[in-house]
Structure formats: C-alpha cells, structure tokens
Amino acid sequence: MEPPKIWRERAERYLGIGIECLDCNKKYFPKKIICPSCGSARIKDYRISERGRLKYFTQVSVTGQEMEFNTPYIVGIVELDDELKVTAQIVDVEYNDLEEDMKVRMIFRVLAKDGAEGLIRYGFKFTPA
C-alpha cells in the first residue's frame, strides 16, 4: 500500500473511526463520505467500540510477502459491543483455544511490512479479553 493511502486512512486504522449518520442514526466502519443506508451526507465521525465477541475465525497459512512475518495467523469477524462487525487479525491466542462468542478487545500492533526495508503499517487487531 502506498504511503499517501496509509496517511489518508490513519484515523480508521489507528483510532477505529467510522461514521454515524445524523439522519438515520446508522453506524458504519470503515468511514464513508455518505450514509450507505439513506444517502445522507449529514454524517459525523464515530469511534467504534474496542470490545466485542469473536463470531467466526479461520487460520491463514499461505499469504503475500507483506504478511509472511505473521504466517500462520488467525483472522476473524468480530461483532463489536456497538453491533458493528469488523474483520481483523486475532492474536495472543492459539487457534485451538478460540471459541465462537469469545470476548475480545482491540489492541494496536504491526499489520504488515512492505519488504525488508519498506514501510511498516500499524493498526488494530483483537486479543481475548
């Protein structure tokens, strides 16, 4: 991912910022410029919940070069306490110890590395609560 895109997406990646529509009150993550539900441009930033439950998960064994340092790794769908769903890496736990509906919390870690001397990207992952 090129540096300008990383810079543009820093609020979502670093702080978990999505939107809340001021007309229909629906929340979305990642950020949108208009509400996908009603089309309103009347939106405000919304910080997603940092806690939730692991709904689905799988282990990734083969990946691209930027994620090789993590392989194998676990990816899951987390339903946050505010009912939004996010896809994220699950860390600090063995695959066989995971359970559906397990409580998890958001943490900040390295997401990917672009080559041996390239850009390091940070963002959120989830760990058991």
LINJOHU-V522434 format. One record per backbone hydrogen bond with DSSP energy under -0.5 kcal/mol. CO is the residue of the C=O (numbers start at 0). NH is the residue of the N-H. If there is no record, write none. Layout:
co = (CO/CO)
nh = (NH/NH)
This chain:
co = (1/1/2/3/4/6/8/9/9/10/10/10/11/12/15/15/16/17/18/19/20/25/27/34/39/40/41/41/43/45/45/49/50/51/52/52/53/53/55/57/58/59/59/63/63/64/65/66/66/67/72/73/74/75/75/76/76/77/77/78/79/83/85/87/88/88/89/90/93/94/98/101/102/103/104/106/108/111/112/114/118/118/120/120/122/124/125/126)
nh = (4/5/6/7/8/9/12/13/14/14/15/16/15/123/17/47/30/45/27/43/24/20/18/38/34/42/21/22/19/17/47/105/80/103/54/78/100/101/76/74/60/71/72/66/67/67/112/69/70/70/59/89/57/77/87/54/55/79/85/52/82/79/77/75/90/125/73/127/96/97/101/53/128/51/126/124/122/120/114/117/113/120/110/111/108/106/90/104)
